[in-house]
Amino acid sequence: MGKSKSRVRQNEDTVWVALDDVYLTEAVIHKLLARDRGQIEAMRADFENGADMVRVVLHDRVGGGYNIDDGRHRVLAAKLAGVGFIEAVVV
């Protein structure tokens, strides 16, 4: 296990991170939904159907949790799908 209890190591490059620990502001959520709702809904359906998804890229956030370097749409779609963890690379 890494520094965070919410991080479960899968291999050298990939970890599963609790979505509750991934930071997205309400403003970013509203912006993404206003601009890209169709894309996010398609990804949400993919998560609900168990499709393989591209890993997101995160970095440790001061004070705990993670900021998103790449994959805001996937993180939001996973949260909307009620997924508990997401596959990530933490840099």
MARBASE-895722 format. One record per residue (C-alpha): x, y, z; residue number from 0; residue in three letters; chain. Coordinates in nm, 2 decimals. Each point is the difference from the previous one (the first is absolute). Layout:
BEGIN
+--------+--------+--------+-----+------+------+
|      u |      v |      w | pos | code | unit |
+--------+--------+--------+-----+------+------+
|      X |      Y |      Z | NUM |  ALA |    A |
...
+--------+--------+--------+-----+------+------+
This chain:
BEGIN
+--------+--------+--------+-----+------+------+
|      u |      v |      w | pos | code | unit |
+--------+--------+--------+-----+------+------+
|   0.00 |   0.00 |   0.00 |   0 |  MET |    A |
|   0.11 |   0.36 |  -0.07 |   1 |  GLY |    A |
|  -0.03 |   0.30 |   0.23 |   2 |  LYS |    A |
|  -0.38 |   0.01 |  -0.02 |   3 |  SER |    A |
|  -0.23 |  -0.27 |   0.14 |   4 |  LYS |    A |
|  -0.22 |   0.07 |  -0.30 |   5 |  SER |    A |
|   0.27 |  -0.11 |  -0.25 |   6 |  ARG |    A |
|   0.03 |  -0.37 |  -0.08 |   7 |  VAL |    A |
|   0.30 |  -0.10 |  -0.21 |   8 |  ARG |    A |
|  -0.07 |  -0.21 |  -0.30 |   9 |  GLN |    A |
|   0.34 |   0.00 |  -0.17 |  10 |  ASN |    A |
|   0.30 |   0.23 |  -0.03 |  11 |  GLU |    A |
|  -0.20 |   0.26 |  -0.21 |  12 |  ASP |    A |
|  -0.36 |  -0.04 |   0.10 |  13 |  THR |    A |
|  -0.19 |   0.04 |   0.32 |  14 |  VAL |    A |
|  -0.37 |   0.00 |   0.09 |  15 |  TRP |    A |
|  -0.10 |   0.33 |   0.17 |  16 |  VAL |    A |
|  -0.32 |   0.07 |   0.20 |  17 |  ALA |    A |
|  -0.20 |   0.25 |  -0.20 |  18 |  LEU |    A |
|  -0.10 |   0.18 |   0.32 |  19 |  ASP |    A |
|   0.37 |   0.10 |   0.02 |  20 |  ASP |    A |
|   0.01 |   0.15 |  -0.35 |  21 |  VAL |    A |
|  -0.06 |   0.38 |   0.01 |  22 |  TYR |    A |
|  -0.24 |   0.16 |  -0.25 |  23 |  LEU |    A |
|  -0.16 |   0.34 |   0.08 |  24 |  THR |    A |
|  -0.37 |   0.06 |  -0.06 |  25 |  GLU |    A |
|   0.10 |   0.27 |  -0.25 |  26 |  ALA |    A |
|   0.20 |  -0.25 |  -0.20 |  27 |  VAL |    A |
|  -0.28 |  -0.25 |   0.01 |  28 |  ILE |    A |
|  -0.25 |   0.25 |  -0.13 |  29 |  HIS |    A |
|   0.23 |   0.12 |  -0.27 |  30 |  LYS |    A |
|   0.08 |  -0.36 |  -0.12 |  31 |  LEU |    A |
|  -0.37 |  -0.10 |   0.00 |  32 |  LEU |    A |
|  -0.10 |   0.32 |  -0.18 |  33 |  ALA |    A |
|   0.26 |  -0.05 |  -0.27 |  34 |  ARG |    A |
|   0.03 |  -0.38 |  -0.03 |  35 |  ASP |    A |
|  -0.30 |  -0.17 |   0.15 |  36 |  ARG |    A |
|  -0.05 |  -0.25 |  -0.28 |  37 |  GLY |    A |
|   0.36 |  -0.12 |   0.02 |  38 |  GLN |    A |
|  -0.02 |  -0.03 |   0.38 |  39 |  ILE |    A |
|  -0.33 |  -0.19 |  -0.01 |  40 |  GLU |    A |
|   0.15 |  -0.24 |  -0.26 |  41 |  ALA |    A |
|   0.30 |  -0.06 |   0.24 |  42 |  MET |    A |
|  -0.24 |  -0.04 |   0.30 |  43 |  ARG |    A |
|  -0.18 |  -0.28 |  -0.19 |  44 |  ALA |    A |
|   0.33 |  -0.16 |  -0.08 |  45 |  ASP |    A |
|   0.09 |   0.00 |   0.37 |  46 |  PHE |    A |
|  -0.34 |  -0.14 |   0.09 |  47 |  GLU |    A |
|   0.05 |  -0.28 |  -0.26 |  48 |  ASN |    A |
|   0.35 |  -0.09 |   0.12 |  49 |  GLY |    A |
|   0.19 |   0.12 |  -0.30 |  50 |  ALA |    A |
|   0.37 |   0.03 |   0.01 |  51 |  ASP |    A |
|   0.09 |   0.37 |   0.03 |  52 |  MET |    A |
|   0.32 |   0.19 |  -0.05 |  53 |  VAL |    A |
|   0.18 |   0.07 |   0.33 |  54 |  ARG |    A |
|  -0.02 |   0.36 |   0.13 |  55 |  VAL |    A |
|   0.31 |   0.19 |   0.11 |  56 |  VAL |    A |
|   0.00 |   0.15 |   0.35 |  57 |  LEU |    A |
|   0.24 |   0.17 |   0.23 |  58 |  HIS |    A |
|   0.00 |   0.03 |   0.38 |  59 |  ASP |    A |
|  -0.19 |   0.30 |   0.12 |  60 |  ARG |    A |
|   0.13 |   0.22 |   0.29 |  61 |  VAL |    A |
|  -0.21 |  -0.09 |   0.30 |  62 |  GLY |    A |
|  -0.10 |  -0.34 |  -0.14 |  63 |  GLY |    A |
|  -0.17 |  -0.16 |  -0.29 |  64 |  GLY |    A |
|   0.09 |   0.05 |  -0.36 |  65 |  TYR |    A |
|  -0.02 |   0.26 |  -0.28 |  66 |  ASN |    A |
|  -0.07 |  -0.11 |  -0.36 |  67 |  ILE |    A |
|   0.27 |   0.04 |  -0.26 |  68 |  ASP |    A |
|  -0.18 |  -0.19 |  -0.27 |  69 |  ASP |    A |
|  -0.35 |  -0.15 |   0.01 |  70 |  GLY |    A |
|  -0.25 |   0.25 |   0.14 |  71 |  ARG |    A |
|  -0.28 |  -0.14 |  -0.22 |  72 |  HIS |    A |
|   0.07 |  -0.36 |   0.10 |  73 |  ARG |    A |
|   0.02 |   0.09 |   0.37 |  74 |  VAL |    A |
|  -0.34 |   0.19 |  -0.02 |  75 |  LEU |    A |
|  -0.15 |  -0.29 |  -0.20 |  76 |  ALA |    A |
|   0.12 |  -0.25 |   0.26 |  77 |  ALA |    A |
|  -0.14 |   0.21 |   0.28 |  78 |  LYS |    A |
|  -0.34 |   0.03 |  -0.18 |  79 |  LEU |    A |
|   0.00 |  -0.38 |  -0.05 |  80 |  ALA |    A |
|   0.05 |  -0.06 |   0.37 |  81 |  GLY |    A |
|   0.34 |  -0.17 |  -0.05 |  82 |  VAL |    A |
|   0.20 |  -0.01 |   0.33 |  83 |  GLY |    A |
|   0.35 |  -0.02 |  -0.15 |  84 |  PHE |    A |
|   0.17 |   0.10 |  -0.32 |  85 |  ILE |    A |
|   0.32 |  -0.13 |  -0.16 |  86 |  GLU |    A |
|   0.27 |   0.27 |   0.00 |  87 |  ALA |    A |
|   0.36 |   0.08 |  -0.04 |  88 |  VAL |    A |
|   0.12 |   0.23 |   0.28 |  89 |  VAL |    A |
|   0.29 |   0.22 |  -0.10 |  90 |  VAL |    A |
+--------+--------+--------+-----+------+------+
